[in-house]
C-alpha cells in the first residue's frame, strides 16, 4: 500500500498519532471501569440488574443533551442553552397537547421542532449576528427560561390527558422487566449521533470548522449554513431530552432545566472532547455521561449527600481534563 | 568613526529545513544610524531577533562595548540597553501615554499607590527633550500611528536605551510625519545613541543613515558608507547577481483563451484600480514588496474581501464573487501564503483535507462516500508524490513541502481551472521548491491558468511567463520575456518611493 520513501521517523509519528486516538477512548474507559469496580467491591449490589437499569435511565436525559452539545463543541463553539431549551420544548408540547388539541405523535414531533428551532436561532446569532457562541446561547437560555414560565403560567403542564405518554420513557422495552424504553431510545439516538458524526457531512464539517474555520471557508464550504445546521441539531437533541424528561415526570416542569447544560458539557469534556474543537468522539461523550451518572449513583448508594456528590463530580471533571492534557503532552 | 557598541560575528541560525542566517557579520558604532537592508527573507528580522533575545543563535558571538555577552531573553537585551521598536507597535491602547511608558515599572507613592503625577512629569520631560508635543495623560488609542511610535521611542528612552532598533518605522507614516521622525532620530544620534534602521525605502537611507549593511539569503553581503554609496549599487547587492540559470520561456500561445480577466478592481486601500488578465496555460507572476497589495488582490477576487467595485470575467463570462464558495464554483482555487492558517485543517487527516473542497462530489445525500474520497486522495497522492505513511495521517505531521502539495491536491480534486498561488514555496526547503516549480509548469501545460504571488524575485523569474509588479495597491509595471529581471522588478516595486521627491533633510 505505502509507496515512496518513508523515513522511520514518519512511521513512528504515525504510530504515535494512531496510538493517541486509541488511548483517548481507552483512558476514559479505564477510568469508567475502575470506578465501577470500586463501587462494586464496596457495594456488590451496585452491579445488580436493577441498579444498572437505574444508572442507564439516569443517563438518558444528560446523555441526549451531551450528544447534541458535542457537535457544537466539535466546531469549537459552546451551547449553554440546552437545559432550558429542553424544558421549553417539553412545555410547548404540553401546551400543544392540552390547549391546542394536538394528537400525541404530532405533539412529540412539535416538541422536537421547538428544540431544533431554538438551536437554529442560536446558529443564526452565532453566524449572522456575529455573537460569540457563549453569548448567543446564554441569551437563548434566558429567553427559553422566561418563556417556559410565561407560557405555562409557572405551573407544571400535565400530560395526563394522553394515556401512554408516560410509557414512552418508563414503559418496559419489549416487555422486559426493568428495561425502560428511555434506555433503548438513548441507545438508538446515540447510534444515530455516531453515524451523523462519522459518516455524514455534518460530522466532517463540524470537525473541519473546529480545526480551522477559515481554511474550511476558503475551501468553498458554506460554513455559516453548516453551523446553523449543527446548532439546530443540538437543539433537536435537547428536544429529545425534553420528551424523555417530561415523559418520566408525566409533566413539563417549567422551573426545571437550568444546570442541565453544564452537566451535559461536563459529560462531553470528561469524554475527552476538547472545548477548542476540531477533535473528539461521540463514544467519548456517551462514556462521559455514563461516568457522571454511575458516579452519582454509586455515591448515593454509599449514602453520600447530594451536595457532596456534586463536589465530587466537580473533582472528577477537573481530573479527567487534567489526565487528558497530560496524555496530549506525552503523545 | 566612534567606537563599536555592537559587533556580531559568525552568527548562524537554522530553522527546520531552512538556514536563516549563515555566518553573518554586523557592527554598530556609537552615535550612528546604521541601515539594514535586504529583500524579504534576507534574514534581517532574524538577526535583530537574535540581538534582542527573541531567538537564540546556533553559533556566533555578540560583543557589546567590546565585552562578550549572552543574550538569551528580551530582558537580557533590555539590561544591555537594546530595545526594538516593532512594526506592529506593542502599546496598550486603553492606557494613557505615561502609563504605557512606565508599564511594569510604575512610579509609586508609599509603595502601593500609583503616582501618575510623577509618571506624567517624567514623560513630559522626555517629550520636551525630543521637542515633541504629546500629552502624557491622553489615551494611546487616541493618538495617530506616528505619535504612537514616538511613545514607543520615549518608552525606550525611559529605559535609557543606548541602542534602538527600528523596524520599517516609516511604513505607515505620511511625509510630514516622516520628517518629524527623522528629526527625532537625528536628535537621538547626536546624543550619542545608536540606531539600527531597517527599511525597504532605499531613498530614505540617503537622508537618514550613516552606513548601510546589505543582507541577502541569510548572508552578510557588504557594508557601505551612505555618502559614497549609489542606490543602484545597493539594489544590485540586495538582489544579487546569480540569477537562476533556468529562466521561464516567454508565453507563446498568444491565442489561448483568456481564463481570468479582472477590470478596475477596487477593494480597500491595498487594491486600487487593478486590471489584468491571465490566459489558459500561462503562468502570471505578481511581484512586489510585502504589503504591496498582492494578497489583497487575490483575496478580493477569491473571497470578495473589501470589494468595492470592478468586474471579474471567467472565460469571458462575468461573475459575481461574494464568498469563497462562489469562487470555487467558478473554478478558482486559492493557495494561501499561510497554509497552516488558511489552507489546512492540521488536526485532520490527509484524506479529509484533500477532499475538503469537493465534498459534494464525495457524498450522496450528505452521507460521505469514503471509497470514492479515498480513491481520489490516493490518486492525488501518487500524482503529486505526497510523502505520507498513510492517507489517515494527521496533516500536522507532514513536512512543509508535502503540506503544500496537499493543499494543491485539494484544489486539483476540485478540477479548478484558475489557480492562485500565494507564496507557493514559503517555508519549503530548496529541494522541495524545484518540485513545486515543476508542478506549476505541468499544471500550466495541462491548460490551467496560473497566478503566482511571490516576494522571491528569483522564483518569479524562474517560473513566470509574464510578471505584474505592484506597489502600494496599484499595478506599477508589466514585464514580459527578456524584460523580466530583478533590477527592473525592484524598480517598479519601489516606484512610488523613488518618484516621491518631497523628502528633504
Interface residues (C-beta under 8 A of the other chain):
Chain A: X1 X2 X3 X4 X5 X6 X10 X11 X13 X14 X17 X18 X199 X200 X201 X202 X204 X205 X207 X208 X211 X212 X214 X215 X216 X217 X218 X219 X220 X221 X222 X278 X279
Chain B: X302 X303 X323 X324 X325 X327 X328 X329 X334 X336 X341 X342 X343 X344 X345 X346 X347 X348 X352 X356 X357 X359 X363 X366 X367 X368 X382 X385 X387 X388 X389 X390 X392 X393 X394 X397 X410 X414
